[in-house]
């Protein structure tokens, strides 16, 4: 076998456990650097709302236009917008914020597919992370609310992480708004009819999120929540 064949063979040869994890301690420094960069940039952005949804939603489709409208209306109320920085719903939200003259923040993730930064993020407000868990901390720490449009596994992950952290009082309560009655109704019914019925959540947990169908309703819920407070970062 030639040398190239040996390299291919070596790539698929199982390695000892201690060799696989020998660099774990050094990874800590990369993780710390990501936290430091995120904290330094995002601590100065002011009140923002995170908008989540599928990276696969195409431009011009109803949910894309809805996300754009939500973001535009948020900027009219003085909020900036944070997204995952990619295409689809994220692009639509950054586009709406940019059109409205508001802050347009992108917290991107380095992935082998789907996740190229969209062009509507403010040039000084784009951060790209390697680690999902660091990125999620930034969403939680610097958002005044979550607005969730239809999405996939990543969207559900961010939704339920926020609900869990508020439920367990690890972070202060903020509005979590599901937008799109047709998309979310089945999930909401299942939570109420199965999870609650089985005793796996409490009746008051149903108040941790809201379901609406329009941009106006979503923004109104955010605005009403903060009408009682001076807007400030969520920490």
Secondary structure, 3 states (H helix, E strand, C coil): CCHHHHHHHHHCCCCCHHHHCCCHHHHHHHHHHHHHHHHHHHCCCCCEEEEECCCCCCCCCHHHHHHHHHHHHHHHCCCEEEECCCCCHHHHHHHHHHHCCCCEEEEEECCCCCCCCCCCCCCCCEEEECCHHHHHHHHHHHCCEEEECCCCHHHHHHHHHHHHHHHCCCCCCCEEEEECHHHHHHHHHHHHHHHCCCCCCCHHHHHHCEEECCHHHHHHHHHHHHCCCCCCCCC
